[in-house]
Amino acid sequence: MKLVTYQPAPDIERLGLLCNNHVYDLALMRAQATSTASFTLPYLPSDMLSFLRLGESAMHDAKVLEGMANEMSELGMPEKEVILLSPVPHPTSMRDGYAFRQHVEAARRNRGLEMIPEFDEIPIFYFTNHQAVFGPGPINVRPMHLEQLDFELEVAIVIGKKGIDIPASHADEHIAGFMVMNDWSARAMQMHEMKLNLGPAKGKDFATTLGPWLVTKEELVSKKIDTPHGATYDMEMTCTLNGERVSLGNVKDMSWTFAQIIERASYGVTLHPGDVIGSGTCGTGCFLELNGSKVYDPPLWVKEGDTVVCTIDGLGALSNSIEVQR
């Protein structure tokens, strides 16, 4: 399934199902559906977090409704006419990993540093601002953010099952679905503040975009690769700037699986439905890496009016344009 959060009117958010290029309001579909033994819940909520907290029962009922979409065609709204928000507009928390070796090696090499051996010891992550999450469309930034504004091409998961001390062998069971993620970065601010050995903070906390929809695991079975450390997926990752491709990677190139990241993140800590975890930047997935590798000389950065589109095979294309609030 593809689940979305859409905006039917200002300041209103609704949970929807994307089917046949149309968006269906899940709560309205459930209300209209005839009572049947196929349903496990008396209703479905209208927001993503409440839906995720209902777990497998909600996923089951949404899948049943997906099969009934043709019978409720009058409820469907053409996708292009709907304002999509982040599929998970209010994550309960947001972690971002560092799972692609190519990116880490290149970023360190460009700073004159050897590859750090600890990369192979622990799947590291940091917490970012879960209150500054956006979906497709314009992103408002401030003038200081434009000082070396950068994208970061990533894949993200959302937790759908509560757990603590989750072993990697069972961690994939806790994943509700996958999304495209762009971890926007103000590099001048980031480099300045990290001289104090804390952060990143202000260089990262102004915007993360997710979307365009949340894809559940059963849709990705054909792309799944089982490993001794959990599943990974053969899904090409690309990014374009104003229509020109600047990045190319693949989810399967993650050196740490999401199962391993979940095991680390849940050690002594409860993960909750609605927690979002990003993979970290794929190789070639940001201008910081590309500029340092002299792919672009003079360096290239995202500017006001630019459009950045991050695409992952099977997960869709997340398009954002840059606007400046002065």
N, C-alpha and C positions, 0 to 999 in steps of 0.2 A: 504494500500500500504506500501511497504518498499522502502524507498528512500536512496540512498547512494551517497557519493562522492568518486570517484576512481581516480587513478593516471595512465593514459595510458603511460606516459613518464615522466622523471624527470622534476619537477617544473611545471607540467601541472595538473590541477584539472578539473574534469568533473562531472556533475550531472547525476546520473543514477537511473534506476529502477531495483529492484531485483524481478525477476519473474521466477518461476520454476528453481531455483538454477542457474540462468543466470543473468548477469548484462547487461542492455540495456541503451545506451546513449539516454537520453530523447530528447535532441535537435535534434539528428539525426533521431530518431523515428518520431518526429513531422515533420521534413523536408521531410521524405519519405512518410508520410501518405497522402492519397488522400484528397483533400479539401472536407470537410463535414460540415453540419450544426451542428454536434455534438460538434465541436470545438468552443471555445469562444475567443481564442487568435490567432493572425496570426503566432505566433512562441512561442517556449519555450526557456528560457535562459539556458546556460550551467553551471551555478553555483547556489549553494543552496540559497544564500542570495537574489539574483535577483528573483529566483523562489518564495521564501516566500513573497517577497514584492508584488508580483502579486496576492496574496491572493487566494480566492476561485476559481477564474477563472483558475489559474494555476493548482490547485488541481483537478478541474473537467477535464481539458484536459489530465493530467497525468493519471487519472483513465480511461479515454477513451482509451488511448494508452496501458494501462495495458491489457485491453480487446483485443487489437490487437496484442499482443506479439507473438502469435503463427503464425500470418501471416508475421511476420518479424523475423523469427527465425535466419536468416543469420546475424542479427545484434547482437545477444546474445553472450556474452562471459562467459564461465564457471566461476562461482563465485570463485572457488579455484585458478584460474589463474589470478585473478584481485587483484591489490594492493588497499585495502580499506583504506581511510583516515577517520578522524572524519566526520560523516554525515554533521555536521555544522563546517567546518574547521576554520572559522573566525567569531565566534559569535560577535554580536554587543556589548554585555556585558555578564557577567556571574555572577550570584548570587548563593549562596549555602545556603540552609536552615538548620534547626535543628529540624526536624519534628517528629522524632521517640522517644517517651518517654522512651522506654526500654534502648536505647543507652545513653540518657541524664542521666537517673537515675543511670545506672551502672557506667558511667564515673565519676559522682559526688561522688557516694558511694565509689568508689575506691580511691578517693582523700580525703576521710573523711568528705565529705560535705553532707548536707541535700539537698533534691530535692528543686530546686529554684521555688517559686510560680509564678514568672513572666513567666515561661514556658507556663502556661495555659492562660496567658493574651494576648500575642502577638506572631505571627509566625515570629520569628527572622531569619535573614539571614545576610551574609556578602558578600562583593564583592571579587572575586578572579580573577586571571590573565587570561583574555580572549585571550591573545596573546600567551599562552603556552598550546595550545589544540592539542591533538594527537588522533589517532585512534588505531585500532588493530596493534599489532606488537611490535618490540623492542622499549624500552624507554631508552634514554640516560640520566643518572644522573651523578652528580659530587660526589667526595668522601665524602663531608660533608653530602650529602643527605642519604648516606648509614648508618649514625649514627641513628639507630632505624627507618629505612625506613618502612613505613606502607602503606597499601591500605585502601580505604574506599568504601564499597559497597553501591551504591546509584542508584536511578532512577532520570532521568532528563526530563524536558519538554523543548520544544522550542516554543517561541511565534510566532504566525503566523498572528496576527491581531493587529494593532496599537491601543493603548488606554491609557487613563489617568483616575484616580479615578474609576477604574473598580470594580463594586460590585461583591462579591462572587457569587451571583445568576446568573451572566452572564459571569463569568471569564472563564469557560470551553470553551466558544466560541472562546477564544483567543489562545487556545492551538493548534498548528499545529500537534504535535506528541510527541512521547516518545522515550527515548534512555536509554541504560545502561550507568552509569557513575562511574568512579573510580577516587576519589579525592586523589591523591597521597600525602603523608604527611611525611616530615622529622621531626620526633618527637623531637629529641634532639634540633634542631634549633628552632622548634616551642615553646618548653617549656622555652628555654632560653630567647627568645625575648618577650614572653607574660608576663614575670615578670615585664615588663615596661607598662603593661596594654594597649598595642596596638597590633593589629594583630588578627589572624595569618597573617604573610606576607611571609618572606623568607622560612618559614617552609612549605609553601603551593604553592608558585607561580611558581614552576619549571615545573609542569606537571599536567594536568587533561586529562584523556582519556575518549572519548565518542564513542559509537558505539554498534555493528558494523553497524547498520543502524537506520534510523528514521522511526518509525512505526506510521502510521496515526491512528486516533481514531476509524475509522469504523472497523479496524481489531481487535479491543479489546472489541467490544460490549459484547461478551459472558462473559467477565471477569469483566465487569463494575458493580459497586455497587453505586447506587444513595443514597446520604445522604442529610440532610437539608443544608449542607455546601458545596455542590459540589460533584462531582464524585470521587470515589476511585476505585481501581482495585484489584481483587484477583489474584495476580501474585507472585509466589514463587521467592525468591531471594537467590542465593547461591554464594559462592566464594570458589575456590580451590587454594591451593598452591602446585605446582608440583604434581597435581593430587589428593591430599588429601583435602577433604572438611573441611573448617575451619569456615564457616558462613552459617547461615540459617535464613531467615526472609521472610516477605511478604509485598508487597506494601500496602495492606489494613490495615496494622498496623500503618500507619502514623497517628499521633494524630492531625495534621493539614493537610487539603487537599490542593492540588495545587491551587484550587479556592481561598481559604483563603490566601495563600501566595501571589497570584497575587493581591488580593485586597490590602494587606498591601504594597507590592512593588510598586504598581501603585498610591498610595496616593500622590497626588501633583507631580507625576513624570510620564512621558510618557514611556510606554513600546513599543518596536519596534520589528517588525519581525526580527528574528535572535537572540533575547535575549534568553539566556539559563538560566534555574533555576533548581538547584539540590535540592533533597529532604532532604539532610543530611544523615548521616550514619544510616543504619538500625541496630536494635539490634543484637549483636554479629558480626557486620560488619566491625571490624577493630581489629588489634592486641593490640592497646592501651587499648581497653575495655577488650579483652580476657585475656591479660596478667595481668591486674589489678584484674580481677576476679579469677586469679590463674588457669585458664584453661590450660595455658602453664607455667610451672615452671621447669627450667629457662625460662625466656621470649623468645618468638619467634618473629623474625622480618624478613622482606623481604631482601634477600641478592642478590649479583651479580650472574647472571645466573638463578635465580628463574623465574618461570612462574606463573603468577597470572591470573585466569580466573573468571571474574564476569559474572554471568548468571541470567537473569530474564525471567521467563516464558512469552512467547509471544514477547519478545524483543530481544532474541538471546544471544549469548555468546561473551563477550569482552575479548580477550586474549592478554596479554602483557608480555614480558620478559624483564629482567633488564640488561642493559649494562652500563658500567661505562666509562666515558670520563675523562681520567687523563691528 
